[in-house]
Amino acid sequence: MKIAVIAGTPVDTQMGVELLKSRGAEALGFPISRTPEEQTAFQVGSQSAREAAVGAVLENIKIRGMDRVLLYCNSLSATIDAHGLAEGRGLRIWTPMDVYGEIALQYRRIGVLAANCQGAAGVERAMVNASPETLVFGAGVLPLVLGVEAGTPPEKLAEDCGLGLLLRFFEDNGAEAVVLGCTHFPYVKQALGKRTSLPVLDPAERLAELVLAP
């Protein structure tokens, strides 16, 4: 089974590839942008341009004979109709948004750490659609993404980006869990766990299960 991985930059694309390879699958990456800044600009630009760019990548994937796609980018997933674009080409696709609804059914108040506000809005939409009574507190922290891409040590990133204060904000608002709303952020999961008593939830594990299911 060979699975195509689409993501925002080469870094998170490779993270998605490694996620699947660690479970015995063969994966091939297709990054959309070169940098996080370029990807954010892409996400807030023309809807038609976004769908055309992703559609072109999907066409390439289809030509290569693959029919399963992992869209391993929260904020990109939030700004396109990924399922519509893929299904119209006879492809099956999974995104982190497929997991957030499941998480929302387990908690009433959730803090979301996202790459940008596009991603935070998408996670909130997926959660509230699944569970209208769930309250979502979101934050977009693009400097954290830049630090991950630069290889800055997780503990230093947590300090530089004020994640302790952000986690306290979530706690003060009654959050029952913190969700990683960006596929870059498993990199700092342990650092986050040291700064809060709340469970820190990574949707990647469940996402991999969905993609690899028969």
Backbone hydrogen bonds, N-H to C=O, Kabsch-Sander energy under -0.5 kcal/mol:
donor,donor_aa,acceptor,acceptor_aa,energy
3,I,26,E,-2.9
4,A,68,R,-2.4
5,V,28,L,-2.8
6,I,4,A,-0.5
6,I,70,L,-2.5
7,A,30,F,-1.0
13,T,9,T,-2.1
14,Q,10,P,-2.0
15,M,11,V,-1.8
16,G,12,D,-2.0
17,V,13,T,-2.2
18,E,14,Q,-2.8
19,L,15,M,-2.1
20,L,16,G,-1.7
21,K,17,V,-2.6
22,S,18,E,-2.4
23,R,20,L,-1.3
24,G,21,K,-2.0
25,A,20,L,-2.1
26,E,1,M,-1.8
28,L,3,I,-2.1
30,F,5,V,-3.0
32,I,7,A,-2.2
33,S,8,G,-2.9
39,Q,35,T,-2.1
40,T,36,P,-2.5
41,A,37,E,-2.2
42,F,38,E,-2.0
43,Q,39,Q,-2.1
44,V,40,T,-1.5
45,G,41,A,-0.5
45,G,42,F,-0.7
50,R,46,S,-2.1
51,E,47,Q,-2.5
52,A,48,S,-2.2
53,A,49,A,-2.3
54,V,50,R,-2.6
55,G,51,E,-2.4
56,A,52,A,-2.1
57,V,53,A,-1.7
58,L,54,V,-2.5
59,E,55,G,-2.2
60,N,56,A,-1.9
61,I,57,V,-2.3
62,K,58,L,-2.5
63,I,59,E,-2.4
64,R,60,N,-1.6
65,G,62,K,-1.7
66,M,61,I,-1.8
68,R,2,K,-0.5
69,V,92,R,-2.3
70,L,4,A,-3.2
71,L,69,V,-0.6
71,L,94,W,-2.9
72,Y,6,I,-2.6
72,Y,70,L,-1.1
73,C,71,L,-1.3
77,S,73,C,-2.0
78,A,74,N,-1.6
79,T,76,L,-1.3
80,I,76,L,-0.5
80,I,77,S,-0.5
82,A,80,I,-1.4
85,L,81,D,-2.4
86,A,82,A,-2.3
87,E,83,H,-2.8
88,G,84,G,-1.7
89,R,86,A,-1.8
90,G,87,E,-1.5
91,L,86,A,-2.5
92,R,67,D,-2.8
94,W,69,V,-2.1
98,D,95,T,-2.0
99,V,96,P,-1.9
100,Y,96,P,-1.4
101,G,97,M,-0.8
103,I,99,V,-1.8
104,A,100,Y,-2.3
105,L,101,G,-1.1
106,Q,103,I,-2.0
107,Y,103,I,-0.6
107,Y,104,A,-0.5
110,I,135,L,-2.6
111,G,177,A,-2.7
112,V,137,F,-3.2
113,L,179,V,-2.4
114,A,112,V,-0.7
114,A,139,A,-3.3
115,A,181,G,-0.6
120,A,116,N,-2.0
121,A,117,C,-2.3
122,G,118,Q,-1.9
123,V,119,G,-2.3
124,E,120,A,-2.4
125,R,121,A,-2.5
126,A,122,G,-2.3
127,M,123,V,-2.5
128,V,124,E,-3.0
129,N,125,R,-2.2
130,A,126,A,-1.3
131,S,127,M,-2.4
134,T,131,S,-2.3
135,L,108,R,-3.1
137,F,110,I,-2.8
138,G,136,V,-0.6
139,A,112,V,-1.9
141,V,114,A,-2.8
141,V,139,A,-0.6
144,L,141,V,-1.1
145,V,141,V,-1.0
146,L,142,L,-2.2
147,G,143,P,-2.1
148,V,144,L,-2.1
149,E,145,V,-2.5
150,A,146,L,-1.6
151,G,147,G,-0.6
151,G,148,V,-1.1
152,T,147,G,-2.3
157,L,153,P,-2.4
158,A,154,P,-2.5
159,E,155,E,-1.8
160,D,156,K,-3.1
161,C,157,L,-2.5
162,G,159,E,-1.3
163,L,158,A,-2.3
164,G,158,A,-0.5
166,L,162,G,-1.9
167,L,163,L,-2.7
168,R,164,G,-1.9
169,F,165,L,-2.0
170,F,166,L,-2.0
171,E,167,L,-2.5
172,D,168,R,-3.0
173,N,169,F,-1.3
174,G,171,E,-2.0
175,A,170,F,-2.4
176,E,109,R,-3.1
177,A,109,R,-0.6
178,V,199,P,-2.8
179,V,111,G,-3.2
180,L,201,L,-2.8
181,G,113,L,-2.8
181,G,179,V,-0.9
185,F,182,C,-1.5
187,Y,184,H,-1.4
188,V,185,F,-1.6
189,K,186,P,-1.3
192,L,188,V,-2.3
193,G,189,K,-2.4
194,K,190,Q,-1.4
195,R,192,L,-1.9
196,T,193,G,-0.6
201,L,178,V,-3.3
201,L,199,P,-0.6
205,E,202,D,-0.8
207,L,203,P,-2.4
208,A,204,A,-2.6
209,E,205,E,-1.7
210,L,206,R,-2.1
211,V,207,L,-2.3
212,L,208,A,-2.2
213,A,209,E,-0.9
213,A,210,L,-0.5
